[in-house]
């Protein structure tokens, strides 16, 4: 799971600091998620899924399909 958020970040050519800023946290705090030292809170998973336009299941490696779920109307 942790490598997936790193790969998504790198695919967008973004730094940990830039993602940390989006999440309103420090680069060091975000780094702890990428290396697997800290579990990722639900609110952070939601923000990352929206930012990367993918599903939380994809971030958690429960699926290999990066497409987001269709939104309910």
C-alpha positions in Angstrom: 0.0 0.0 0.0 2.7 2.4 0.9 4.6 2.0 -2.3 1.4 2.8 -4.3 1.1 6.3 -2.8 4.7 6.9 -3.5 4.4 5.7 -7.1 1.3 7.9 -7.6 3.2 10.9 -6.2 6.2 10.3 -8.4 4.0 9.8 -11.5 2.8 13.4 -10.9 6.4 14.6 -10.5 5.6 15.9 -7.0 7.6 16.0 -3.8 6.6 14.8 -0.5 6.5 18.4 0.7 4.0 19.3 -2.0 1.7 16.4 -1.0 2.2 17.3 2.6 1.0 20.8 1.8 -2.1 19.5 0.1 -2.8 17.4 3.3 -1.9 20.3 5.6 0.9 18.4 7.2 4.7 18.3 7.2 6.9 16.5 4.7 8.2 14.4 7.6 4.6 13.4 8.6 3.7 12.4 5.0 7.0 10.5 4.7 6.0 8.3 7.6 3.0 7.1 5.5 5.1 6.4 2.4 7.6 4.3 4.4 4.9 2.5 6.3 5.8 3.7 9.7 2.4 5.3 10.4 -1.0 4.1 9.2 -2.8 6.4 6.9 -5.9 8.0 8.5 -9.2 7.7 6.6 -9.4 11.5 5.9 -6.0 11.3 4.3 -7.0 8.3 2.2 -10.1 10.2 1.0 -8.0 13.3 0.1 -5.4 11.3 -1.7 -8.0 9.3 -3.6 -9.7 12.5 -4.7 -6.4 14.1 -5.6 -5.2 11.2 -7.7 -8.7 10.5 -9.1 -8.6 6.9 -7.9 -10.4 4.7 -5.4 -9.3 4.1 -1.8 -9.3 0.3 -2.7 -6.6 1.1 -5.2 -4.6 3.0 -2.7 -4.9 0.1 -0.2 -4.0 -2.4 -2.9 -7.3 -4.2 -2.7 -7.6 -3.8 -6.5 -5.3 -3.2 -9.3 -7.9 -1.1 -11.2 -7.0 2.6 -10.6 -10.4 3.9 -11.8 -12.4 5.6 -9.2 -15.9 4.3 -8.3 -18.7 6.1 -10.0 -20.2 8.8 -7.8 -23.8 8.3 -6.6 -26.2 11.0 -7.6 
